[in-house]
Amino acid sequence: MSHEKKLNELEATAICGNDISSSCLYVSALAIAYAGQYAWVALLMVGAVLFLFRSIYGEVVGALPLNGGAYNVLLNTTSKRNAALAACLTILSYMATAVISASEAMHYLHTLWAGLPIIGATLGLLGLFLALTILGISESAKVAVGIFLVHLVSLTLLVGTTIWFLATHSLDTMSVNFARPLPGGSLLTALFLGFSAAMLGISGFESSANFVEEQAPGVFGKTLRNMWVVVSFFNPVIAFLVVAALPLTEVGPHTETLLAYLGTTTGGPWLGILISVDAVAVLSGAVLTSFVGVSGLMKRMTLDRILPQFFLRENKAKSNYVILITFFLLCVSVLLITRGQLGPLAGVYTISFLAVMAFFALGNFLLKSKRPNLPRPVYAGILTVTVALLSILLALYGNIKMHPDYLIVFLQYFLPAMLVVYVMLNRTSILTLTLAAVNSVTEHTRFSRFGRLLVKRKLRELHQQEFVFFTKGDNVSNLNKVMAYVVENEFTTRLKIVTLLNEGETVSPELLTDINVLDRAYEQIEVEFVTMQGHFGPALIEELSTEWCIPKNFMFIGSPGDRFPYQISELGGVRLII
């Protein structure tokens, strides 16, 4: 993706807003199924939880404004393996979002065009947004803005028409609905189940964090606010209007197209058709969000050597087309395997999305404890993060309780994804074992010699990649943490420890002694100590990255204090490890 032209507030809000606001099309029916006439209360509770997550996301991404979302915060506060776990969950969530949204969009279109081949049309829609994102994020953002504005106008028109309908008709339907027995037998049970189901109404809130580097300064926090306002207003209001205008017995048969049915009932066929057309557009926008979000995340993972390096290939528009095509093929394979029966994907969607939200809250706790001095524009209180995390875990438990089969389906997708990442994270050990196996069971044939040479060359490539740690004279404890982190998380056998000196300044003997001790203690790492005069900042990082041919994301620093003159995003991906 291009980093030259930054997205403004409307463009960034539209890209992630299409995903989260598309929930308005189905979340009311979902909440009413479990909370009945009090579904609007459950949706207000969801809005309250989302309000808490505004500050949680604002603090984390404000302190670490890099693409990757939950993956990024865990990478900078804990191990690469933990970060990869969150990344896999996020990718699965995007994959399920893309397929479900594309298929549902074509189902809505099918109500207007009965002869539409749904599977073929879904494939075509996925292919369309693959092409748009390959053309570049700025082009796809223009499409997203148009979709988003039309969606807001359509929802506003639906709300206004339904209110006018209620003002000019009897309210007997609402009275009958509120007199009905509650699902589950009690208000508490109804609200718990309704809240758990309605949490899917905020899926997409994490999307903005996965392309924050493409947003202009100050835009990210505004996208969080705008998304919160849209879903916290429309979702409860629409649910209440449905309860007021439609018999609850009619909600179930029209679950998939409830808003279109509401529009037809309160405004006439023209409004029902408008809502259906809008549904096609905004669900298509959610597909676009998946492509944009997953591209930013997988690029970051590739830069960190969790995914194969060929994913970094770019076209003239600076789009990572290999990532986009790979994601497209994954979506197509899932669609064909399920033959359009998207019920099983709901399990992946539900659990992966809620788990990502939980990881973000945990990442916030880790940021507070491990990076307390890192500057951040927003601070989420401990109580705020705790309540938000418990709410997500409650919703996760509720969904598994309602659909225990979801957990099995989720694991069927999640475990293979983690297996691929596990292989990538442990490929030096796997290659070493492969080399030992080849040496022990094969003769010295031409084929076996070629295999050994191939494995040795790959190991050499992985080990020879140098890493850099910038130090200001850290004590031996911090330097030991650096060495342990490199051994545990990276494949390298080479580490440069760099310290910058002012004019006339010399290196302390204690630092030299500490480095020599650690060099002997960690025999697998070859340590090179480098001293130079200069000022630490983006310019120096750029210069050394070019001169030493070391990517910036392979450079480490300790956590800076509140007087640090740069944002972490200005350092080009330099990682915090102590």
Secondary structure as GFF3:
##gff-version 3
##sequence-region A 1 578
A	DSSP	alpha_helix	9	21	.	.	.	ID=ss1
A	DSSP	three_ten_helix	22	25	.	.	.	ID=ss2
A	DSSP	alpha_helix	27	35	.	.	.	ID=ss3
A	DSSP	three_ten_helix	36	38	.	.	.	ID=ss4
A	DSSP	alpha_helix	39	63	.	.	.	ID=ss5
A	DSSP	alpha_helix	70	75	.	.	.	ID=ss6
A	DSSP	alpha_helix	80	112	.	.	.	ID=ss7
A	DSSP	alpha_helix	118	135	.	.	.	ID=ss8
A	DSSP	alpha_helix	137	167	.	.	.	ID=ss9
A	DSSP	alpha_helix	172	178	.	.	.	ID=ss10
A	DSSP	three_ten_helix	183	185	.	.	.	ID=ss11
A	DSSP	alpha_helix	187	198	.	.	.	ID=ss12
A	DSSP	three_ten_helix	199	202	.	.	.	ID=ss13
A	DSSP	three_ten_helix	207	214	.	.	.	ID=ss14
A	DSSP	alpha_helix	219	245	.	.	.	ID=ss15
A	DSSP	three_ten_helix	248	250	.	.	.	ID=ss16
A	DSSP	three_ten_helix	252	257	.	.	.	ID=ss17
A	DSSP	alpha_helix	258	267	.	.	.	ID=ss18
A	DSSP	alpha_helix	269	303	.	.	.	ID=ss19
A	DSSP	three_ten_helix	309	312	.	.	.	ID=ss20
A	DSSP	alpha_helix	321	338	.	.	.	ID=ss21
A	DSSP	alpha_helix	343	370	.	.	.	ID=ss22
A	DSSP	alpha_helix	382	402	.	.	.	ID=ss23
A	DSSP	alpha_helix	404	425	.	.	.	ID=ss24
A	DSSP	alpha_helix	427	441	.	.	.	ID=ss25
A	DSSP	alpha_helix	446	464	.	.	.	ID=ss26
A	DSSP	beta_strand	467	471	.	.	.	ID=ss27
A	DSSP	alpha_helix	476	489	.	.	.	ID=ss28
A	DSSP	beta_strand	494	501	.	.	.	ID=ss29
A	DSSP	alpha_helix	509	521	.	.	.	ID=ss30
A	DSSP	beta_strand	526	533	.	.	.	ID=ss31
A	DSSP	alpha_helix	538	548	.	.	.	ID=ss32
A	DSSP	three_ten_helix	552	554	.	.	.	ID=ss33
A	DSSP	beta_strand	555	557	.	.	.	ID=ss34
A	DSSP	three_ten_helix	568	571	.	.	.	ID=ss35
A	DSSP	beta_strand	575	576	.	.	.	ID=ss36
###
